[in-house]
């Protein structure tokens, strides 16, 4: 009982619960009208999100309280599972599609699972495992695995994500990989080489895909096509502008009344900005910044290299997911389909984000940190 008491007093967990609580209110507010229109039940998405909240919280507490050995094993196992599930999404009749993308798997009782969300939060374990093998000079005796491991761990799932397509997750993964290479102290020639190759690959993915190029142009000049490619960006900016300093009040926003597409998922921050204003927006950003800060504190304080890399990587996954969503809603980045952690509707994303912080709390527990 004393351990559970100490866990419940952790600043990370308190911030997670606070943000997740805000998220439930936000899902209710952003989805109510849409739920009535489509399902004749204003609480349709809210009730599902509450269920995901409970499942995610239980998963967090489970991961946070078990031994590090088992937490690590579960993380590596989920990473392998995520790679297999991402591949399965392309199988006709099994993978489910929506909005022109085939990223989901249908589950019983009308639920869907997005394997890319699990891949995002478990991929840090792949980096950790790769570093562990390198530290043990494993690849010196098994040279072929030096190429086989990255192909299975990274190249194959990224290729499938490109076919789905899921450019947002690919972009986030590359940001994560570059940040890990940087903090591990690789030589600058390797860092710049990786940056060049990644930039070239992403440029080619954009230049040869008309709809991606149209999204880039819409961000640069949304008023060039205000009713089509620029519509999302313009409506998002209007919602932020309408909120002013203090917002129009919870539930009173107009952008979610079918002006903002996917108001309860991709553009939930614009709804939040309209209803709570600039002040609410700044408070929310502060909460996200604090969670990233505490995650980085765990990475800095642990002496074990593998746990250090894992804690840093998990923190960066959360940080990049947040930054990308904010950039899209502010019209700085083109729409990528990435949800805002805790605030957007989505069971896969919510449960996986809870898992992410469960692993961070587990690392903290086994290093006996005191804030």
Residue, then its C-alpha position, 0 to 999 in steps of 0.5 A: x500500500x505504501x508503494x501505491x501511495x507514493x505512486x499516486x503522489x508522483x507529479x507525472x501521474x497527477x499531471x497525466x490524470x489532469x490532462x486526461x480529465x481535461x481530455x474527457x471534457x474536451x471530447x464531450x464538448x467537441x464531439x457532442x453535436x457530431x455524435x447527435x448528427x451521426x449516431x443520434x447520441x450526443x455521448x457516443x464518443x464520450x462514453x467510448x473515451x471514458x472506457x478507454x480512459x479506464x483501460x489506459x489508467x489500469x494499464x499505466x498502474x500495471x506497468x508502473x508497479x511491475x518489475x523492470x524486467x517484466x516492463x521491458x519484456x512487455x515493451x519489446x513484445x508490444x513493439x514486435x506485435x505492433x510491427x506485425x499488426x501494421x503489416x496486417x492492416x494491408x491485408x484485404x478484408x482485415x485492414x479497415x480504411x477511412x478517409x482514404x487511408x487503411x490504418x485500422x483493424x476492426x475489433x469486436x463491438x464496433x471498436x477499431x485499433x490503430x497499430x501505428x499508435x502502438x508502434x510509436x510508443x513501443x519503438x523506443x524499445x527497439x532503439x534500446x534493444x539495438x543499443x544493448x546489442x551494440x554495447x554487447x558487441x553482438x553485431x561483431x559476431x553476427x554481422x548479418x543481423x546488423x542489417x536484418x534487425x533495422x530492416x525488420x524493426x524500422x524499414x519494414x513498418x515504415x514502408x507499410x506506413x507509407x503504403x497506408x498512407x500514414x505520413x504523420x507517424x513516419x515524420x514523427x519517427x524520423x524526428x525521434x530517430x534524429x533526436x536519439x542519434x544527436x543525444x547519443x553523441x554520434x559524429x556530426x558527419x553521421x548526423x548531417x548525413x542522416x538528416x540529408x537522407x531523411x530530408x531527401x526521402x520526405x521531399x520525394x514522398x511529398x513531391x511525387x504525391x499531389x495531395x501532400x504537395x497541395x497540403x504544403x501549398x495550403x499551409x503557405x497560402x491557404x487563401x489560394x484555395x479557401x474552399x478546398x485545400x486551404x479550408x482546414x487551415x482557415x477554419x482552424x485559424x478562425x477558431x483560435x481568433x474567435x477565442x480571444x484572450x479568455x474564450x467563448x466558454x466551454x461548449x459554446x464554440x462555433x468551429x465544431x459545428x461542422x466548420x472544422x473537419x474532425x473537430x474531436x480528433x485532428x483539430x481538437x486544439x482549435x476547438x479548445x483554443x476557441x472555447x478557453x482562449x489564449x489563457x487556456x491555450x497557454x495553461x494547456x501548453x504548460x501542462x504538456x511542457x511539464x510532462x516532457x520536463x519530468x520525463x527528461x528529468x528521469x532520463x537525466x538522473x538514471x545511470x543505466x544507459x538503456x533506461x536513459x535512452x528509453x526514458x528520453x525516447x518516450x519523452x520525445x515521442x510524447x513531445x513530438x506528438x504534441x508539437x506536430x498536432x499544435x503545428x497543424x492546428x496553428x497552420x504551421x504544418x500541413x494536416x497529418x492526422x496525428x491526434x493530440x495526446x490525452x485531448x483528442x478522441x481515440x482509444x488506441x492513442x489514449x491507451x498507448x499514451x497511458x502505457x508510455x507514462x507507465x513505462x516512465x513511472x516504472x523507470x522512475x520507481x526502479x531508480x528511486x528518484x526523489x523530486 
